[in-house]
Amino acid sequence: MRLFAAVLPPEDVLREVERAVAGLRRLPGAADLRWTGRPAWHFTLAFYGEVDEELVPELSARLERAALRTEPFPLALRGGGQFGRGRALWAGAEGDLATLRLLADRSEAAARKAGLPMGEHRPYKAHLTVARSRAAVDVRPHVRALGAFGSRRWTVDEVIMFRSHLPTSGVPGEQPRYEPVARWPLGRSG
C-alpha cells in the first residue's frame, strides 16, 4: 500500500485555505494548473511510497514512538511559493518550524528503522500544495497573492498515517484519494 505521514490543519483553517484558493483560481494562468482540494491539504512529513503489508505494523509502532517523543507545537499557514518553475504551487508555514522539521525527520527515521528504503535524505520544507502542473507555468501572480495569505495559529497535536489511492479512471483532473490509516497523539509518552 502507498503510505505517507502527515499533519492536518483543523477544519476552520482549511476553510481559510479554500477562500484563498478561490481567489487564486481567478488569476491569469489559473486554468493551466490542476488545483488540489481539501482532501489533499496537509503537511507531508514523510512519503513512504509502496509499503509491504508485513512492514506496516513495525512502521506504525515506530511512527507512534516518534509522535509520542514530540511535544505539541503551534503552526499557521503563511505566504507561499513554488517548486519546479510552477510545477507545484504551495502555501507556507510559520510557527514552531523547528519542531515540525524534527517531527518530519523522526517520521523518516521511523521508516528507515522499520526497513523501508527511503532514498536520499532531503532537507524538509514545510508546505501545503494547492496546485500542480505537468509543465512549467508562470505562477508569479499566484505566489504574490499567497504572500498576503495567513491563517490563524493552531496547535499540532497528532500525526496521521495516510494511504493514498492514485486515480485509475483516466479522467483528466481526477485527484488521488487519501484514507487515514492510523493517528497518534503528540507528546503523551509520560
Backbone bond lengths (Angstrom), bond angles and torsions (degrees), N, CA, C in turn:
res aa  C-N    CA-C-N  psi(-1)  N-CA   C-N-CA  omega(-1)  CA-C   N-CA-C  phi
1 M - - - 1.447 - - 1.519 109.94 -
2 R 1.312 116.05 149.54 1.466 123.01 -176.43 1.531 107.89 -90.33
3 L 1.338 117.60 116.81 1.461 122.10 -171.43 1.526 113.09 -126.26
4 F 1.339 115.79 155.36 1.450 122.33 170.19 1.524 108.83 -154.11
5 A 1.327 116.17 158.60 1.468 122.69 175.91 1.516 107.56 -106.19
6 A 1.344 115.84 142.73 1.465 119.38 -175.51 1.520 111.78 -153.05
7 V 1.325 113.34 167.09 1.462 124.37 172.28 1.527 106.27 -117.28
8 L 1.326 116.33 133.80 1.465 121.49 179.40 1.520 111.77 -106.92
9 P 1.320 117.77 135.92 1.463 119.46 169.58 1.536 109.08 -69.76
10 P 1.337 117.82 156.06 1.464 120.02 176.84 1.531 111.51 -71.62
11 E 1.321 115.82 165.85 1.466 122.28 -175.52 1.534 113.67 -53.96
12 D 1.328 117.80 -44.74 1.467 118.87 -177.28 1.526 111.28 -65.80
13 V 1.322 117.69 -32.69 1.469 121.01 176.79 1.532 109.39 -71.16
14 L 1.324 117.34 -38.15 1.467 119.94 176.81 1.530 110.84 -62.46
15 R 1.328 117.23 -34.37 1.477 119.94 175.47 1.528 110.57 -65.34
16 E 1.344 117.14 -36.07 1.468 120.49 176.40 1.535 110.06 -64.28
17 V 1.330 116.75 -41.24 1.472 121.02 177.60 1.526 109.42 -62.68
18 E 1.328 116.20 -42.56 1.457 120.90 179.75 1.530 111.35 -57.23
19 R 1.331 116.58 -44.99 1.468 120.24 179.12 1.531 110.76 -64.58
20 A 1.328 117.04 -42.12 1.471 120.53 179.54 1.525 110.86 -63.76
21 V 1.322 117.22 -43.17 1.467 121.25 -179.47 1.522 110.57 -66.19
22 A 1.331 117.66 -35.96 1.471 120.07 177.49 1.533 109.98 -59.16
23 G 1.331 116.97 -39.26 1.466 120.34 176.65 1.521 112.14 -68.21
24 L 1.335 116.53 -39.61 1.467 120.53 179.63 1.528 111.47 -63.88
25 R 1.304 116.40 -34.21 1.469 121.21 -176.94 1.529 112.18 -70.57
26 R 1.335 116.76 -11.85 1.470 120.54 177.83 1.533 111.64 -93.13
27 L 1.311 118.01 -4.90 1.473 121.32 -177.91 1.523 111.05 -80.62
28 P 1.344 117.07 156.67 1.465 120.31 176.67 1.535 110.82 -57.49
29 G 1.302 115.38 139.30 1.459 121.05 178.01 1.518 114.10 87.31
30 A 1.320 117.73 -4.17 1.472 120.76 -177.13 1.526 112.07 -62.13
31 A 1.329 116.90 -30.61 1.469 120.42 -178.87 1.528 111.90 -67.98
32 D 1.329 117.34 -16.85 1.469 121.15 179.40 1.521 112.34 -83.51
33 L 1.322 116.76 -3.52 1.464 121.49 -177.51 1.524 110.95 -108.65
34 R 1.331 115.94 149.89 1.468 121.79 171.23 1.523 106.07 -98.64
35 W 1.302 116.39 111.09 1.458 121.97 -174.08 1.512 110.60 -83.12
36 T 1.320 115.34 131.94 1.458 119.19 175.35 1.523 107.66 -80.55
37 G 1.304 116.79 167.82 1.452 121.53 179.43 1.509 111.01 -125.14
38 R 1.306 115.30 -179.34 1.458 122.99 -176.64 1.540 113.44 -47.61
39 P 1.328 120.71 -42.82 1.464 119.06 -179.28 1.534 113.72 -61.37
40 A 1.328 117.11 -21.49 1.472 120.55 -176.94 1.523 112.80 -99.32
41 W 1.319 118.11 1.48 1.456 120.38 -175.56 1.515 110.88 -89.23
42 H 1.304 114.80 99.57 1.466 122.58 -179.34 1.526 108.26 -154.20
43 F 1.319 115.83 166.52 1.458 122.04 171.85 1.522 106.92 -101.42
44 T 1.326 117.21 106.29 1.462 120.05 177.48 1.520 108.31 -68.57
45 L 1.326 115.66 130.56 1.466 121.60 176.05 1.520 110.18 -92.81
46 A 1.329 116.14 -45.04 1.464 121.59 178.88 1.521 108.08 -153.58
47 F 1.326 116.09 133.26 1.462 121.45 175.57 1.519 107.11 -100.07
48 Y 1.335 115.76 123.71 1.467 120.61 -175.49 1.520 113.17 -98.62
49 G 1.316 118.18 -17.73 1.460 120.98 -177.96 1.519 110.60 70.88
50 E 1.327 114.97 -152.62 1.472 120.30 -179.85 1.530 109.25 -72.80
51 V 1.323 116.05 124.08 1.460 122.25 -177.54 1.524 108.38 -120.53
52 D 1.344 116.56 127.35 1.465 120.86 175.21 1.514 110.11 -61.02
53 E 1.323 116.22 139.92 1.473 121.80 -179.92 1.529 111.45 -52.54
54 E 1.342 116.90 -35.87 1.474 120.45 -177.25 1.527 112.11 -65.21
55 L 1.334 117.52 -26.31 1.461 120.85 -177.81 1.532 113.53 -87.75
56 V 1.319 117.54 -13.90 1.465 120.73 -175.46 1.533 112.47 -61.26
57 P 1.355 120.33 -44.19 1.473 118.25 179.19 1.535 113.22 -60.08
58 E 1.327 117.43 -41.39 1.473 120.55 179.06 1.520 110.61 -67.71
59 L 1.321 117.27 -43.43 1.463 120.90 176.72 1.530 109.90 -59.48
60 S 1.319 116.65 -45.43 1.466 121.16 179.99 1.522 111.55 -59.98
61 A 1.318 117.07 -45.91 1.470 120.90 -179.24 1.529 110.47 -62.23
62 R 1.317 116.50 -42.64 1.470 119.84 -179.02 1.529 111.93 -71.42
63 L 1.313 116.95 -35.92 1.460 120.15 177.00 1.532 110.33 -68.31
64 E 1.312 116.86 -37.16 1.467 119.93 176.07 1.531 110.49 -62.24
65 R 1.318 117.35 -43.76 1.473 120.43 177.70 1.528 110.99 -61.87
66 A 1.327 116.35 -41.07 1.473 119.86 178.02 1.529 110.54 -60.91
67 A 1.326 117.25 -41.87 1.461 121.36 178.88 1.524 110.61 -64.57
68 L 1.317 116.84 -45.52 1.462 120.84 -177.40 1.527 111.97 -64.74
69 R 1.320 117.61 -28.50 1.468 121.97 179.87 1.531 112.80 -82.09
70 T 1.336 117.32 -5.06 1.462 122.01 -176.49 1.521 109.21 -112.65
71 E 1.312 116.60 124.27 1.464 121.06 179.61 1.533 110.82 -74.40
72 P 1.344 117.73 148.77 1.464 119.75 173.25 1.536 110.25 -54.44
73 F 1.328 116.69 151.62 1.461 120.50 -175.28 1.523 110.71 -148.76
74 P 1.353 116.42 155.87 1.469 120.49 179.99 1.528 111.61 -81.51
75 L 1.332 114.67 144.68 1.459 120.88 178.35 1.526 108.36 -149.87
76 A 1.312 116.28 151.39 1.463 123.19 173.99 1.520 107.50 -146.73
77 L 1.308 116.23 158.27 1.454 120.93 172.14 1.522 107.43 -87.36
78 R 1.342 115.48 138.40 1.460 119.09 -179.03 1.526 109.10 -155.37
79 G 1.329 115.55 127.79 1.458 119.92 174.54 1.513 112.60 68.53
80 G 1.325 115.42 -159.41 1.455 119.94 -179.73 1.514 111.50 -177.15
81 G 1.297 114.99 -178.19 1.452 120.58 -178.56 1.517 110.69 -172.83
82 Q 1.325 114.61 -164.58 1.461 120.51 -178.46 1.516 110.27 -143.29
83 F 1.296 114.82 155.08 1.464 122.30 171.00 1.525 107.01 -119.66
84 G 1.316 116.24 147.99 1.462 121.40 170.82 1.521 115.45 59.07
85 R 1.331 117.19 44.16 1.470 121.75 177.19 1.522 111.88 52.63
86 G 1.307 115.21 51.31 1.454 120.59 175.24 1.509 115.10 89.44
87 R 1.321 117.21 4.91 1.473 118.78 178.56 1.516 111.99 -73.54
88 A 1.333 117.16 -21.00 1.469 122.04 173.98 1.527 107.85 -143.58
89 L 1.315 115.63 128.09 1.450 123.53 176.09 1.521 106.32 -110.47
90 W 1.343 116.53 132.18 1.458 118.55 -173.50 1.518 112.92 -141.41
91 A 1.338 113.65 156.54 1.458 122.39 170.43 1.525 106.83 -94.31
92 G 1.326 115.96 140.93 1.458 120.95 -177.93 1.523 112.33 -93.42
93 A 1.312 115.09 -171.47 1.463 121.15 -177.31 1.515 110.58 -134.36
94 E 1.324 114.58 156.15 1.453 121.44 169.38 1.522 106.78 -143.51
95 G 1.303 114.83 161.89 1.458 120.74 -176.26 1.516 107.62 126.67
96 D 1.309 116.30 -142.42 1.461 121.00 -179.27 1.532 109.58 -85.01
97 L 1.333 114.78 73.42 1.465 120.21 -177.77 1.524 111.95 -68.41
98 A 1.330 117.53 -25.81 1.472 119.98 177.69 1.526 110.13 -63.80
99 T 1.322 117.23 -41.83 1.469 119.63 178.93 1.519 110.56 -72.01
100 L 1.329 118.08 -35.76 1.468 120.27 175.96 1.525 110.03 -61.33
101 R 1.341 117.10 -44.00 1.471 120.75 177.56 1.532 111.02 -63.47
102 L 1.327 116.42 -41.30 1.465 120.75 177.66 1.519 110.51 -60.20
103 L 1.331 117.50 -44.23 1.463 121.58 178.64 1.529 110.62 -63.70
104 A 1.324 117.17 -39.27 1.465 120.80 176.48 1.532 110.59 -63.67
105 D 1.336 116.79 -44.58 1.471 120.35 178.14 1.523 110.88 -61.87
106 R 1.327 116.79 -41.76 1.469 120.65 179.13 1.529 111.44 -66.72
107 S 1.325 116.76 -35.30 1.466 120.92 178.48 1.526 110.86 -67.51
108 E 1.319 116.11 -37.41 1.472 120.22 175.98 1.521 110.46 -70.14
109 A 1.335 116.96 -43.54 1.471 120.94 179.00 1.524 111.05 -61.85
110 A 1.326 117.48 -36.41 1.470 121.21 178.09 1.525 109.90 -58.41
111 A 1.313 116.36 -41.65 1.465 120.56 179.81 1.524 111.12 -67.12
112 R 1.313 116.44 -45.25 1.466 119.62 -179.93 1.534 110.39 -59.55
113 K 1.347 116.12 -44.63 1.470 120.53 -179.25 1.524 112.03 -67.66
114 A 1.338 116.41 -25.48 1.464 120.64 177.54 1.526 111.64 -82.48
115 G 1.346 116.42 -4.57 1.463 119.89 176.90 1.512 115.22 97.20
116 L 1.334 117.55 14.16 1.464 120.05 177.93 1.524 110.33 -87.57
117 P 1.319 117.93 134.15 1.465 120.04 175.10 1.534 108.88 -75.27
118 M 1.309 116.69 115.75 1.465 120.56 -175.36 1.524 113.47 -102.05
119 G 1.310 118.26 -2.54 1.459 119.13 -179.55 1.512 110.82 70.09
120 E 1.319 114.75 -161.54 1.459 121.20 -177.40 1.534 111.02 -73.00
121 H 1.322 115.92 136.46 1.465 120.85 177.64 1.521 109.44 -73.76
122 R 1.337 116.27 132.71 1.462 121.90 175.77 1.522 108.54 -115.76
123 P 1.324 117.37 143.80 1.465 118.86 174.77 1.531 110.00 -58.68
124 Y 1.314 116.37 139.06 1.466 121.86 -177.10 1.521 111.52 -75.46
125 K 1.322 116.84 132.92 1.460 123.70 175.64 1.530 107.30 -123.10
126 A 1.329 116.53 107.92 1.461 121.20 -178.51 1.520 110.45 -65.59
127 H 1.333 116.77 122.50 1.460 120.78 178.71 1.525 110.35 -159.67
128 L 1.311 114.67 153.38 1.456 123.30 176.48 1.530 105.86 -121.32
129 T 1.323 117.56 110.89 1.469 122.10 -173.94 1.521 110.56 -71.99
130 V 1.336 116.45 127.49 1.468 121.10 178.54 1.533 112.62 -109.26
131 A 1.345 117.37 -18.80 1.471 120.22 178.12 1.523 109.39 -159.26
132 R 1.321 114.48 155.82 1.466 122.12 177.61 1.524 109.30 -136.25
133 S 1.333 114.46 165.40 1.456 120.83 174.63 1.520 108.56 -151.39
134 R 1.296 116.29 145.80 1.475 119.87 177.50 1.525 111.25 -76.99
135 A 1.328 116.39 -25.88 1.467 121.75 -179.45 1.528 109.20 -117.78
136 A 1.308 115.82 163.83 1.464 120.30 176.53 1.526 109.05 -62.90
137 V 1.334 115.33 134.95 1.464 122.34 -179.17 1.523 107.44 -133.06
138 D 1.322 117.41 142.85 1.460 120.93 176.27 1.531 108.22 -78.83
139 V 1.326 116.08 101.63 1.466 120.75 -178.73 1.526 111.69 -106.01
140 R 1.334 117.00 15.43 1.471 119.07 -179.43 1.529 113.19 -54.37
141 P 1.348 119.95 -41.93 1.473 118.17 177.76 1.535 112.09 -62.08
142 H 1.319 116.01 -35.01 1.466 121.07 179.87 1.531 110.61 -70.22
143 V 1.323 116.28 -41.18 1.466 120.43 178.75 1.532 109.49 -64.99
144 R 1.329 116.78 -41.43 1.478 119.85 177.19 1.528 110.45 -60.70
145 A 1.329 116.84 -44.78 1.466 120.35 179.81 1.524 110.93 -63.75
146 L 1.320 117.39 -38.46 1.468 120.51 178.01 1.528 111.46 -66.69
147 G 1.332 116.36 -23.93 1.462 119.69 179.06 1.516 112.64 -57.66
148 A 1.324 117.12 -27.40 1.466 121.45 179.96 1.526 112.38 -91.65
149 F 1.331 116.91 -4.99 1.468 120.51 -175.72 1.524 111.43 -82.50
150 G 1.302 115.09 138.37 1.458 121.41 173.14 1.512 109.44 -157.58
151 S 1.306 116.46 140.26 1.462 121.17 178.79 1.524 109.78 -103.52
152 R 1.305 115.66 173.04 1.458 119.50 172.01 1.531 108.13 -69.63
153 R 1.305 115.67 158.88 1.466 122.19 177.88 1.529 109.06 -83.92
154 W 1.323 116.19 141.26 1.464 120.86 175.39 1.520 108.13 -133.87
155 T 1.327 115.98 171.99 1.462 121.08 177.66 1.518 109.20 -103.37
156 V 1.321 116.59 120.04 1.457 121.89 174.48 1.520 106.31 -74.95
157 D 1.336 116.23 122.58 1.463 119.04 -176.35 1.519 114.11 -132.84
158 E 1.354 116.52 10.37 1.462 119.00 176.45 1.522 111.57 -156.37
159 V 1.323 114.32 158.81 1.463 123.85 172.10 1.518 106.26 -114.59
160 I 1.318 115.87 139.74 1.459 120.70 178.98 1.526 108.64 -122.12
161 M 1.337 115.66 134.56 1.462 120.01 171.21 1.526 106.39 -98.39
162 F 1.335 114.83 126.23 1.455 121.59 -178.96 1.520 110.54 -111.15
163 R 1.308 113.94 148.80 1.461 121.62 167.36 1.515 106.06 -102.72
164 S 1.314 116.92 132.05 1.458 120.23 -179.91 1.523 108.77 -107.38
165 H 1.330 114.68 131.04 1.463 122.76 177.49 1.521 107.34 -107.98
166 L 1.319 116.37 111.48 1.464 120.34 -178.18 1.527 110.68 -72.43
167 P 1.335 117.16 151.64 1.468 120.27 179.00 1.524 110.92 -60.59
168 T 1.311 115.51 142.72 1.470 119.80 179.68 1.526 112.52 -127.42
169 S 1.337 117.59 -7.22 1.469 119.79 -173.78 1.526 112.72 -77.54
170 G 1.342 116.38 -23.34 1.458 119.25 -175.05 1.522 112.79 81.55
171 V 1.333 117.10 2.53 1.463 121.35 178.69 1.525 108.56 -73.90
172 P 1.356 118.21 124.69 1.465 119.97 179.31 1.528 111.29 -55.95
173 G 1.316 115.64 135.84 1.456 121.03 177.51 1.518 115.21 84.72
174 E 1.340 117.64 -4.35 1.467 118.86 178.10 1.531 109.05 -61.76
175 Q 1.312 116.42 136.30 1.462 122.46 -176.63 1.531 110.88 -99.22
176 P 1.326 116.96 153.42 1.462 119.31 171.85 1.531 109.42 -63.67
177 R 1.324 116.29 156.63 1.469 121.82 173.00 1.516 107.64 -104.88
178 Y 1.329 116.34 141.69 1.459 121.79 -179.52 1.517 109.27 -118.85
179 E 1.322 115.37 123.89 1.458 122.14 -177.24 1.532 109.41 -115.75
180 P 1.335 118.05 119.98 1.469 119.03 176.24 1.528 109.89 -64.85
181 V 1.329 116.04 130.37 1.471 121.40 -179.96 1.525 109.90 -102.27
182 A 1.340 116.18 -38.31 1.468 120.93 -179.47 1.514 109.42 -157.06
183 R 1.332 115.48 154.03 1.472 122.59 177.80 1.516 107.69 -132.96
184 W 1.352 114.89 140.55 1.460 119.66 177.56 1.518 109.52 -133.26
185 P 1.334 117.53 134.21 1.460 120.44 177.62 1.518 110.36 -71.96
186 L 1.309 115.80 151.45 1.454 120.64 175.63 1.539 109.74 -86.74
187 G 1.335 114.61 145.28 1.456 122.13 165.76 1.497 117.73 63.07
188 R 1.286 118.35 28.81 1.460 118.73 -178.94 1.516 110.78 -114.43
189 S 1.329 115.40 41.70 1.462 120.28 -175.53 1.523 111.93 -83.66
190 G 1.322 117.56 -11.56 1.416 115.47 -170.23 1.441 119.92 -122.29
